[in-house]
């Protein structure tokens, strides 16, 4: 009998209105914050509707490319975004994690955006989709690593939001 998978959950309160935080997740031009520290986004195509995709390419400082894809399942503006997250190739085909072949092929991602006065509580939940036993174990053992990776990404989002809220100097 398989044990229940423990979802990975991380939260952060951002000093930004919910509508702006929503836009940083749902408009391609704002997705430059996406990814771990040290990467830059070199391709971002987003079709925000159920069945649509977000296809992106991250580049590391040494020029290594890593492609990823979301398949959008649910869009409830500005409260909830649900998608299947996976690694991909440049043609948006499904691929395995480039550094860990035992990582789940697909992750169900649920992102919620909640008003906290003039701030926003962001909650991210990850759960492997149809994992093998090895993928399930890899996911369960990877929670600390996911926390570190997401913390770096959310730090980048926090910095992006700070700049995005500055009045124009024109």
SEFIMAR-634534 format. One record per residue (C-alpha): residue in three letters; x, y, z. Coordinates in steps of 0.001 Angstrom, whole numbers, plus 500000, padded with zeros to 6 digits. Each point is the difference from the previous one (the first is absolute). Layout:
# residues N
AlaXYZ...
END
This chain:
# residues 170
Unk500000500000500000Unk501382503404499015Unk500239502728502582Unk498331503335499461Unk502273502542498363Unk500670503032502121Unk499489503085497864Unk502743502576499981Unk498629503356501193Unk501738503349500303Unk498488503392500799Unk501212503579499933Unk498373503354500693Unk500948502637497429Unk499829503727500611Unk498006500489496809Unk496331499997499017Unk498492496705498898Unk499261501242496456Unk503688500778499430Unk501191496674501454Unk497451498249497760Unk501392501793496928Unk503544498862500817Unk498783496404499657Unk497653500450497054Unk501553502474497549Unk503069498870498038Unk501671503408500145Unk500076499762503821Unk501438496470500112Unk503628501161499996Unk500125499262503750Unk499103496327499391Unk502570497370500932Unk502781499487502499Unk502608502629500832Unk502555500492497260Unk497825499017497029Unk498487502286497416Unk496939499460497834Unk500742499918496258Unk496667498786498702Unk496553500425501536Unk496797499238498131Unk496856499958502110Unk496444499070498987Unk497981500627503159Unk496880497847499740Unk499121496410500894Unk501884497820497509Unk502441502823499248Unk503715499797500738Unk502891502000501355Unk503159498899498185Unk503257501496501185Unk503772499719499824Unk502276500804502909Unk503722500579499449Unk502653499613502649Unk502933502439500150Unk502164497399498198Unk497489499848497123Unk498288496684500841Unk496352499988498831Unk497187498393501949Unk496528499916498431Unk496757499660501914Unk496293499952499380Unk496737500527501821Unk496721498628498739Unk497327502239501472Unk497075498249501687Unk498202502782501840Unk500083503809500019Unk497946501851502631Unk501198503610499790Unk501485501247502343Unk499608497135502484Unk501250496681498640Unk502183498583497264Unk500285496238499477Unk502341498386497490Unk502070496916499286Unk503683500890500168Unk502650497992498145Unk503348500245498325Unk499896500213496235Unk502055500375496862Unk500110503060497743Unk496981498612498082Unk497927499747503234Unk500267496201500120Unk499954498346503426Unk503450499062501353Unk501550498727503209Unk501761502211502524Unk503429500643498449Unk501874499269503237Unk497742497459501713Unk498382497253497898Unk497999498837503050Unk498203503321500419Unk496250499760499268Unk499272500619496337Unk497103502344500808Unk499135502091503058Unk496513501305500719Unk500551503614501087Unk497368502016501833Unk500783503659500624Unk497622502095502111Unk500012503763500480Unk498264501409503105Unk499559503603501103Unk501726500827503284Unk499025503676500293Unk502173501732497404Unk502293496957499826Unk499604496596498328Unk500319496528501480Unk501303497661497303Unk499705496244500575Unk501633497450497714Unk499074496319500218Unk501736497299497989Unk498876496396499655Unk501407497424497568Unk497525498881497358Unk499802496201499552Unk503453499351501499Unk501792496676499937Unk501179498702503387Unk503503501354499278Unk498618503395498965Unk497852500112503130Unk503017499262502200Unk502148502566498156Unk497301502640500455Unk499529499193503707Unk503765500158500605Unk500324503231498014Unk497912502334502177Unk503037501824501473Unk501487500478496550Unk496653501285498676Unk499803502413502938Unk503427501385499098Unk499189500285496306Unk496640501634500538Unk501409502360502650Unk502537501260497445Unk497295500444497356Unk497727501810502437Unk502906502273501015Unk500321500914496320Unk496246500648499810Unk500186502212503089Unk502787502082498409Unk498072500212496717Unk496844501175501796Unk501968502697501843Unk501238501427496686Unk496630499571498270Unk498310502152502658Unk502409502925499745Unk498510503112498441Unk501243500749496525Unk502955502348499910Unk498945501459496624
END
